Amino acid sequence: MKKLISIATLALTLATAHAELPASHKAAIEKLINVMQVQKQFEKSLIAGFESGMGTSSDQIKALPQEQQDKFQKAIAKVKEVMLEMMSWEKMKPDLIEAYGKNFTEKEANDIIAHMDTPVGQMLVSKQAAMVGDVMALTQEKMKVIMPKVMQVMQEEMTK
């Protein structure tokens, strides 16, 4: 009996997890995503995150012979292209709408839209989008300092 209840609970959870948002809620979320310029921020963050992750090893790459550096840069360009294709806005938008819809009620979305769809709200959104690159650069610089310590700790723990 406990197994049946557990299976029923799991099935109900899975069914409601992917439940379609009501049309009005979905429309509010889509407008919220538009007003907050989520697409621009998403794409910029995706690229900046990828480049930041690769930047932690830039000193190692520079130490390679030029031929290897060229091959590496060509490979990175292809990986970036594949990543952008697989995580394109068109492919991610439905999941983002679902995530925003799960976290913001229709009323909350409409309330946020009322605030963000003003000149001051749009100024905030545009400045936040511009800051993504700055934050990624700061993170990358900090990681250059942190990574040797992380690797030291990992090596110490792995040799215990």
Disulfide bonds with the S-S distance in Angstrom:
none
